[in-house]
C-alpha cells in the first residue's frame, strides 16, 4: 500500500510538471461578505461573476472556483442589503472581504437559490470548510471533528467513534444532517452517527446549548452537516475522491455530480455515492481481529428555485457492516478478568477482510422535503418534513450454527415537521418564530429469540420557540424562549414479564447572548442558556448486552429529566497582523445529570462474560476552556497551537465523573508555498499531539485505571494542481509517525487492547 501511494504521488507530480505551462483558469477566491454596520457575516449572500456563482455559509464565507487570475467583475446580492457591483483584480492566495449596506427596502430582484434556517448565533461556532475537509477525508465524522479545539472522540474500539464537545456526547449532542435531526442514536452510545462525511461541503460545531433553535437534545451543542448548494449555472460540476490507507489496507471511492436543466434552469440536481472497505486494523504491536468494515452510501437532491419561492427534495442511504473486536466478547468471567489484567490480546492476531460474529449491520434512510416562500420584502416562511428509518442488527457468536441470525434486530421510524417564520426589517431587528413536531415508533423483531434489550416504544414531541435579535454598531443582543413537550410510552417483555410505562415531560428553555465587536481586531461573544433533556428509552429501560460496547447495561425507569445552565464566553482576536487567537471559556451546571457507572461486577451470558454498568443521576458541574492560536512568521511558515481541558465533578457526592476527556494539546508547524501557476496551495506540516493521563478519577471505580499519557507525531503534505476547469488535490499523511503503542481513556475497549498504530494515507480529490 505504501509503495502504491508513493507511485501515485510521483505520477501526480509528473503531471504537475507537464501542465505547468498551461494557462491557469481554475483559481479559487475565498470571500467574506459582511454587514457594513455590524461587521457580522451575512449568510445566504449570492456571489456571481460571469457564469460562476456561490452562496455564503452561516459565517458569511463563500468560495468562487474556476477563475483566471487577474481582473473580474463581481456582483453580490443578499436579502435586506443593497446589491454590490465591483470591478477588481486579485492574485493567487488572496481573500476578499466585502461589506454590504442595509437597504431601506429589499429589492425584488434578489433570487434566493437555497434556503435554510440561519445559524447566526451569539455563542461559539467553528466551521470546517472544504479546504480543511479535503485534508481529513476518509475518516468517520468523529475523527474529522477532532480537528476543532474542544472536540474529542468517544470510541468503542477501533471502528466506532462519536464526537464529544466540551465533555458532551450521544443524546446531549444534536447532529443535523442537511437540516434534519439525526435520530439513529436512540439505542445507546456504542455506535457512530450514520452519516457519510463525503456529502459535506462544510461541517459546523456549535458549542453553546442551542436548545432554543433545535430542541432538548441540543443541551450540549450542535453539529451541522451541510452539503454543497445546488448549482444555478449551466455547467456540470463533478467531484471524485479516492482515499487509500495502509492500516486496515482500506480503500474508499466517493463521487458527486451536480447541474441543472438547460430548458428549465430553475431546476437543479445532485447525485453522490461512497464505497468503502477496510480489513483488520493494527496497533503498533499486533492486529485487532475482526475489526474490518464495509460501507455503501448514496444520496440524491433535487431543487427548484424562483425569485420568491423554492423547494428541494433530498434522499440519502447509509449502509455499513462493522466487525466487533473478538477479544471483547470472551467466554468466561475468569478469561475476561485475565484479558483485562493483561491489557491486550494473548496473541498477535492476523490480517483479513472477512467480518465474522460478533458484528453489526446498520442501515439509515433519510427523506427530506423543504419549501420556502418570501411573503414580502421582510418576511419569509420555511417548512420542512423529514422521514427517517434506522435498522440495527447485531450478530453474536451463537451455538448450533445460528451466528447468521441476528441476536438483536431494532427498527426506528421517525417523522419530523418543522416550520418557522423569519422577519428582518432591513436595519436592526431580526425575529424568528417556529414550531417543531416529532413522532417516533421503535419495534423489536422477536424472531431473533433473544432477550429484549429495550422495549418497543412510541414518542410524540412538540416544541414552540421565539428568538429576537437587536443589531447595533457597538453590540448585538439576542434572546430566545422555547417550550418543549414529550410523551413516551414503552412496552416490552423481560423474562416473560410485561414491563414499561408512560412518561410525560415538558419544560421551558431560555437564552440570552451578546456580541461585542470592540474593533476589527477584537470580538467577544457571551451566551448564557438554560436547557433540559428527557431521559431516553435506553437510559430508562436498558436491560442486557449492548453489543458494540461489549457491556451489560441497566437503565433506571425513575429518572428525571436533565436540566442545565451553560455560560460560554468566546474571544476572537487578531491583535497583530501575524497573530490570531480564539479562546472559549465555559461553565456548565446540571441538575439530575444522567451517566453510566461501572459496577465492578461481571455477568455470564450465553455469548460470553461482560462488565456491567448501571445508569445513575446526580448534580454535576463542568468547567473548561478551549484555545487555538496561530502565528505567521517568515514568509511561508505558520505555527498553530490547540488545547482543551474539561473539569467535571459530581457535586452531590463530591466525586469525579467517569469518561471525561483528558487534557489535550497539539502543536503544528506548517510550511506553505506556491511553486508555480499550476501547483498551488502546496504545504508540508508536522504536528505533535499530547494527551495527558486522566488523573481526575475515583480510584477503584472502573475495571481498569486510566491509561498513561501519550504523544503522537503526525506528518502531512499536499498540493492543488489546477489547469483550465480542472483541479486535482493531492494530500498525503502519516498518522502516528513513530508507531507509538498507546491507549486513550475515551476508548471503551481500552480494557482489552491499544489504539491503532502507524497509518499512511493518500487522498486524491478531482474536481471539474
Secondary structure in CASP SS format (residue, H / E / C, confidence):
PFRMAT SS
TARGET T0000
AUTHOR 0000-0000-0000
METHOD secondary structure of the structure
MODEL  1
X C 1.00
X H 1.00
X H 1.00
X H 1.00
X H 1.00
X H 1.00
X H 1.00
X H 1.00
X H 1.00
X H 1.00
X H 1.00
X H 1.00
X H 1.00
X H 1.00
X H 1.00
X H 1.00
X H 1.00
X H 1.00
X C 1.00
X C 1.00
X C 1.00
X C 1.00
X C 1.00
X C 1.00
X C 1.00
X C 1.00
X E 1.00
X E 1.00
X E 1.00
X E 1.00
X E 1.00
X E 1.00
X E 1.00
X E 1.00
X E 1.00
X C 1.00
X C 1.00
X C 1.00
X C 1.00
X C 1.00
X E 1.00
X C 1.00
X C 1.00
X C 1.00
X C 1.00
X E 1.00
X E 1.00
X E 1.00
X E 1.00
X C 1.00
X C 1.00
X E 1.00
X E 1.00
X E 1.00
X E 1.00
X C 1.00
X C 1.00
X C 1.00
X C 1.00
X C 1.00
X E 1.00
X E 1.00
X E 1.00
X E 1.00
X E 1.00
X E 1.00
X E 1.00
X C 1.00
X C 1.00
X E 1.00
X E 1.00
X E 1.00
X E 1.00
X E 1.00
X E 1.00
X E 1.00
X E 1.00
X C 1.00
X C 1.00
X C 1.00
X E 1.00
X C 1.00
X C 1.00
X E 1.00
X E 1.00
X E 1.00
X E 1.00
X E 1.00
X E 1.00
X E 1.00
X C 1.00
X C 1.00
X C 1.00
X C 1.00
X E 1.00
X E 1.00
X E 1.00
X E 1.00
X E 1.00
X E 1.00
X C 1.00
X E 1.00
X C 1.00
X C 1.00
X C 1.00
X C 1.00
X C 1.00
X C 1.00
X C 1.00
X C 1.00
X C 1.00
X C 1.00
X C 1.00
X C 1.00
X C 1.00
X C 1.00
X C 1.00
X C 1.00
X C 1.00
X C 1.00
X C 1.00
X C 1.00
X C 1.00
X C 1.00
X E 1.00
X E 1.00
X E 1.00
X E 1.00
X C 1.00
X H 1.00
X H 1.00
X H 1.00
X H 1.00
X H 1.00
X C 1.00
X C 1.00
X C 1.00
X C 1.00
X C 1.00
X C 1.00
X H 1.00
X H 1.00
X H 1.00
X H 1.00
X H 1.00
X C 1.00
X C 1.00
X C 1.00
X C 1.00
X C 1.00
X E 1.00
X E 1.00
X E 1.00
X E 1.00
X E 1.00
X E 1.00
X C 1.00
X C 1.00
X C 1.00
X E 1.00
X E 1.00
X E 1.00
X E 1.00
X E 1.00
X E 1.00
X C 1.00
X C 1.00
X E 1.00
X C 1.00
X H 1.00
X H 1.00
X H 1.00
X C 1.00
X E 1.00
X E 1.00
X E 1.00
X E 1.00
X C 1.00
X C 1.00
X E 1.00
X E 1.00
X C 1.00
X C 1.00
X C 1.00
X C 1.00
X C 1.00
X C 1.00
X C 1.00
X C 1.00
X C 1.00
X C 1.00
X C 1.00
X C 1.00
X C 1.00
X C 1.00
X C 1.00
X H 1.00
X H 1.00
X H 1.00
X E 1.00
X E 1.00
X E 1.00
X E 1.00
X E 1.00
X E 1.00
X E 1.00
X C 1.00
X C 1.00
X C 1.00
X C 1.00
X H 1.00
X H 1.00
X H 1.00
X H 1.00
X C 1.00
X H 1.00
X H 1.00
X H 1.00
X C 1.00
X C 1.00
X C 1.00
X E 1.00
X E 1.00
X E 1.00
X E 1.00
X E 1.00
X E 1.00
X C 1.00
X C 1.00
X C 1.00
X C 1.00
X C 1.00
X C 1.00
X C 1.00
X C 1.00
X C 1.00
X E 1.00
X E 1.00
X E 1.00
X E 1.00
X E 1.00
X E 1.00
X E 1.00
X E 1.00
X E 1.00
X C 1.00
X C 1.00
X C 1.00
X C 1.00
X E 1.00
X E 1.00
X E 1.00
X E 1.00
X E 1.00
X E 1.00
X E 1.00
X E 1.00
X E 1.00
X E 1.00
X E 1.00
X E 1.00
X C 1.00
X C 1.00
X E 1.00
X E 1.00
X E 1.00
X E 1.00
X E 1.00
X E 1.00
X E 1.00
X E 1.00
X E 1.00
X E 1.00
X E 1.00
X E 1.00
X E 1.00
X E 1.00
X E 1.00
X C 1.00
X C 1.00
X C 1.00
X E 1.00
X C 1.00
X C 1.00
X C 1.00
X C 1.00
X E 1.00
X C 1.00
X C 1.00
X C 1.00
X C 1.00
X C 1.00
X E 1.00
X E 1.00
X E 1.00
X E 1.00
X E 1.00
X E 1.00
X E 1.00
X E 1.00
X E 1.00
X E 1.00
X E 1.00
X E 1.00
X E 1.00
X C 1.00
X C 1.00
X C 1.00
X E 1.00
X E 1.00
X E 1.00
X E 1.00
X E 1.00
X E 1.00
X E 1.00
X E 1.00
X E 1.00
X E 1.00
X E 1.00
X E 1.00
X E 1.00
X E 1.00
X E 1.00
X C 1.00
X C 1.00
X H 1.00
X H 1.00
X H 1.00
X C 1.00
X E 1.00
X C 1.00
X C 1.00
X H 1.00
X H 1.00
X H 1.00
X H 1.00
X H 1.00
X H 1.00
X H 1.00
X H 1.00
X H 1.00
X H 1.00
X C 1.00
X C 1.00
X C 1.00
X C 1.00
X C 1.00
X C 1.00
X C 1.00
X C 1.00
X C 1.00
X C 1.00
X C 1.00
X C 1.00
X C 1.00
X C 1.00
X C 1.00
X C 1.00
X E 1.00
X E 1.00
X E 1.00
X E 1.00
X E 1.00
X E 1.00
X E 1.00
X E 1.00
X E 1.00
X E 1.00
X E 1.00
X E 1.00
X E 1.00
X E 1.00
X E 1.00
X E 1.00
X C 1.00
X C 1.00
X C 1.00
X C 1.00
X E 1.00
X E 1.00
X E 1.00
X E 1.00
X E 1.00
X E 1.00
X E 1.00
X E 1.00
X E 1.00
X E 1.00
X E 1.00
X E 1.00
X E 1.00
X E 1.00
X E 1.00
X E 1.00
X E 1.00
X C 1.00
X C 1.00
X C 1.00
X C 1.00
X C 1.00
X C 1.00
X C 1.00
X C 1.00
X C 1.00
X C 1.00
X C 1.00
X C 1.00
X E 1.00
X E 1.00
X E 1.00
X E 1.00
X E 1.00
X E 1.00
X E 1.00
X E 1.00
X E 1.00
X E 1.00
X E 1.00
X E 1.00
X E 1.00
X E 1.00
X E 1.00
X E 1.00
X E 1.00
X C 1.00
X C 1.00
X C 1.00
X C 1.00
X E 1.00
X E 1.00
X E 1.00
X E 1.00
X E 1.00
X E 1.00
X E 1.00
X E 1.00
X E 1.00
X E 1.00
X E 1.00
X E 1.00
X E 1.00
X E 1.00
X E 1.00
X E 1.00
X C 1.00
X H 1.00
X H 1.00
X H 1.00
X C 1.00
X C 1.00
X C 1.00
X C 1.00
X C 1.00
X C 1.00
X C 1.00
X E 1.00
X E 1.00
X E 1.00
X E 1.00
X E 1.00
X E 1.00
X E 1.00
X E 1.00
X E 1.00
X E 1.00
X E 1.00
X E 1.00
X E 1.00
X E 1.00
X E 1.00
X E 1.00
X C 1.00
X C 1.00
X C 1.00
X C 1.00
X E 1.00
X E 1.00
X E 1.00
X E 1.00
X E 1.00
X E 1.00
X E 1.00
X E 1.00
X E 1.00
X E 1.00
X E 1.00
X E 1.00
X E 1.00
X E 1.00
X E 1.00
X E 1.00
X E 1.00
X E 1.00
X E 1.00
X C 1.00
X C 1.00
X E 1.00
X E 1.00
X E 1.00
X E 1.00
X E 1.00
X E 1.00
X E 1.00
X E 1.00
X E 1.00
X E 1.00
X E 1.00
X E 1.00
X E 1.00
X E 1.00
X E 1.00
X E 1.00
X E 1.00
X E 1.00
X E 1.00
X E 1.00
X C 1.00
X C 1.00
X C 1.00
X C 1.00
X C 1.00
X E 1.00
X E 1.00
X E 1.00
X E 1.00
X E 1.00
X E 1.00
X E 1.00
X E 1.00
X E 1.00
X E 1.00
X E 1.00
X E 1.00
X C 1.00
X C 1.00
X C 1.00
X H 1.00
X H 1.00
X H 1.00
X H 1.00
X H 1.00
X C 1.00
X E 1.00
X E 1.00
X E 1.00
X E 1.00
X H 1.00
X H 1.00
X H 1.00
X C 1.00
X E 1.00
X E 1.00
X E 1.00
X E 1.00
X C 1.00
X C 1.00
X C 1.00
X C 1.00
X C 1.00
X C 1.00
X C 1.00
X E 1.00
X E 1.00
X E 1.00
X E 1.00
X E 1.00
X E 1.00
X E 1.00
X E 1.00
X E 1.00
X E 1.00
X E 1.00
X E 1.00
X E 1.00
X E 1.00
X E 1.00
X C 1.00
X C 1.00
X E 1.00
X E 1.00
X E 1.00
X E 1.00
X E 1.00
X E 1.00
X E 1.00
X E 1.00
X E 1.00
X E 1.00
X E 1.00
X E 1.00
X E 1.00
X E 1.00
X E 1.00
X E 1.00
X E 1.00
X E 1.00
X E 1.00
X E 1.00
X E 1.00
X E 1.00
X E 1.00
X E 1.00
X E 1.00
X E 1.00
X E 1.00
X C 1.00
X C 1.00
X E 1.00
X E 1.00
X E 1.00
X E 1.00
X E 1.00
X E 1.00
X E 1.00
X E 1.00
X E 1.00
X E 1.00
X E 1.00
X E 1.00
X E 1.00
X E 1.00
X E 1.00
X E 1.00
X E 1.00
X E 1.00
X E 1.00
X E 1.00
X E 1.00
X E 1.00
X E 1.00
X E 1.00
X E 1.00
X E 1.00
X C 1.00
X C 1.00
X C 1.00
X E 1.00
X E 1.00
X E 1.00
X E 1.00
X E 1.00
X E 1.00
X E 1.00
X E 1.00
X E 1.00
X E 1.00
X E 1.00
X E 1.00
X E 1.00
X E 1.00
X C 1.00
X C 1.00
X C 1.00
X C 1.00
X E 1.00
X E 1.00
X C 1.00
X C 1.00
X C 1.00
X C 1.00
X C 1.00
X C 1.00
X C 1.00
X E 1.00
X E 1.00
X E 1.00
X E 1.00
X E 1.00
X E 1.00
X E 1.00
X E 1.00
X E 1.00
X E 1.00
X C 1.00
X C 1.00
X C 1.00
X C 1.00
X C 1.00
X E 1.00
X E 1.00
X E 1.00
X E 1.00
X E 1.00
X E 1.00
X E 1.00
X E 1.00
X E 1.00
X E 1.00
X E 1.00
X E 1.00
X E 1.00
X C 1.00
X C 1.00
X C 1.00
X C 1.00
X C 1.00
X C 1.00
X C 1.00
X C 1.00
X C 1.00
X C 1.00
X C 1.00
X C 1.00
X C 1.00
X C 1.00
X C 1.00
X C 1.00
X C 1.00
X C 1.00
X E 1.00
X E 1.00
X E 1.00
X E 1.00
X E 1.00
X E 1.00
X E 1.00
X E 1.00
X E 1.00
X E 1.00
X E 1.00
X E 1.00
X E 1.00
X E 1.00
X C 1.00
X C 1.00
X E 1.00
X E 1.00
X E 1.00
X E 1.00
X E 1.00
X E 1.00
X E 1.00
X E 1.00
X E 1.00
X E 1.00
X C 1.00
X C 1.00
X C 1.00
X C 1.00
X C 1.00
X C 1.00
X C 1.00
X C 1.00
X C 1.00
X C 1.00
X C 1.00
X E 1.00
X C 1.00
X C 1.00
X C 1.00
X C 1.00
X C 1.00
X C 1.00
X C 1.00
X C 1.00
X C 1.00
X C 1.00
X C 1.00
X E 1.00
X E 1.00
X E 1.00
X E 1.00
X E 1.00
X E 1.00
X E 1.00
X E 1.00
X E 1.00
X C 1.00
END
